[in-house]
Each structure stands twice: as C-alpha cells, then as structure tokens.
C-alpha cells in the first residue's frame, strides 16, 4: 500500500492507483482463501464434518 500511495501522490491519479491496489488485494486474498480451503480439505480427510 505504501507504493500505491506514493504512485497516487506523484501522478495526480489517486482513484486509479487505489483501485488497482484494491483489485490486487482482492486477487491475493481470493487465491489465499482457495489455498486455505484446499489445505483444510486435505487435513480433514478421514474425519467427519460437524453438523450444525
């Protein structure tokens, strides 16, 4: 975010750079969510799921 802040201050286009930063953040968090779900699925093999 520091790099995005620096870029937005130097180019007078803050909305564009903060939007790009937000999209990059969403991509990274979505990918890490898929990784964590896969790891949890592998780790839970052979165990019953809790019923709510």
BALOBA-1460 file (C-alpha; in Angstrom, 3 decimals):
// residues 52
<rec num="1" residu="x" x="0.000" y="0.000" z="0.000"/>
<rec num="2" residu="x" x="2.928" y="2.337" z="0.524"/>
<rec num="3" residu="x" x="3.906" y="2.001" z="-3.126"/>
<rec num="4" residu="x" x="0.341" y="2.677" z="-4.225"/>
<rec num="5" residu="x" x="0.192" y="5.766" z="-2.023"/>
<rec num="6" residu="x" x="3.458" y="7.036" z="-3.485"/>
<rec num="7" residu="x" x="2.281" y="6.431" z="-7.052"/>
<rec num="8" residu="x" x="-1.052" y="8.144" z="-6.475"/>
<rec num="9" residu="x" x="0.604" y="11.210" z="-4.944"/>
<rec num="10" residu="x" x="3.101" y="11.636" z="-7.758"/>
<rec num="11" residu="x" x="0.731" y="11.226" z="-10.717"/>
<rec num="12" residu="x" x="-2.420" y="13.058" z="-9.585"/>
<rec num="13" residu="x" x="-4.448" y="9.897" z="-10.317"/>
<rec num="14" residu="x" x="-5.235" y="8.554" z="-6.840"/>
<rec num="15" residu="x" x="-8.504" y="6.815" z="-7.719"/>
<rec num="16" residu="x" x="-6.866" y="4.750" z="-10.453"/>
<rec num="17" residu="x" x="-3.966" y="3.585" z="-8.316"/>
<rec num="18" residu="x" x="-6.089" y="2.840" z="-5.262"/>
<rec num="19" residu="x" x="-8.483" y="0.874" z="-7.497"/>
<rec num="20" residu="x" x="-5.599" y="-1.147" z="-8.891"/>
<rec num="21" residu="x" x="-4.348" y="-1.760" z="-5.356"/>
<rec num="22" residu="x" x="-7.799" y="-2.907" z="-4.257"/>
<rec num="23" residu="x" x="-8.075" y="-5.324" z="-7.181"/>
<rec num="24" residu="x" x="-4.621" y="-6.759" z="-6.450"/>
<rec num="25" residu="x" x="-5.584" y="-7.163" z="-2.790"/>
<rec num="26" residu="x" x="-8.795" y="-8.981" z="-3.731"/>
<rec num="27" residu="x" x="-6.930" y="-11.310" z="-6.088"/>
<rec num="28" residu="x" x="-4.364" y="-12.175" z="-3.425"/>
<rec num="29" residu="x" x="-6.991" y="-12.774" z="-0.730"/>
<rec num="30" residu="x" x="-9.141" y="-14.892" z="-3.064"/>
<rec num="31" residu="x" x="-6.169" y="-17.054" z="-4.038"/>
<rec num="32" residu="x" x="-5.108" y="-17.496" z="-0.416"/>
<rec num="33" residu="x" x="-8.691" y="-18.422" z="0.509"/>
<rec num="34" residu="x" x="-8.665" y="-21.199" z="-2.106"/>
<rec num="35" residu="x" x="-5.304" y="-22.422" z="-0.798"/>
<rec num="36" residu="x" x="-6.545" y="-22.473" z="2.813"/>
<rec num="37" residu="x" x="-9.722" y="-24.314" z="1.801"/>
<rec num="38" residu="x" x="-7.675" y="-26.933" z="-0.050"/>
<rec num="39" residu="x" x="-5.268" y="-27.376" z="2.863"/>
<rec num="40" residu="x" x="-8.179" y="-27.710" z="5.277"/>
<rec num="41" residu="x" x="-9.842" y="-30.256" z="2.990"/>
<rec num="42" residu="x" x="-6.654" y="-32.326" z="2.842"/>
<rec num="43" residu="x" x="-6.104" y="-32.038" z="6.586"/>
<rec num="44" residu="x" x="-9.667" y="-33.139" z="7.364"/>
<rec num="45" residu="x" x="-9.552" y="-36.330" z="5.288"/>
<rec num="46" residu="x" x="-10.981" y="-39.243" z="7.224"/>
<rec num="47" residu="x" x="-12.741" y="-37.034" z="9.767"/>
<rec num="48" residu="x" x="-16.443" y="-36.392" z="9.964"/>
<rec num="49" residu="x" x="-17.727" y="-32.915" z="9.366"/>
<rec num="50" residu="x" x="-19.553" y="-31.228" z="12.199"/>
<rec num="51" residu="x" x="-23.280" y="-30.915" z="11.772"/>
<rec num="52" residu="x" x="-24.883" y="-27.729" z="12.901"/>
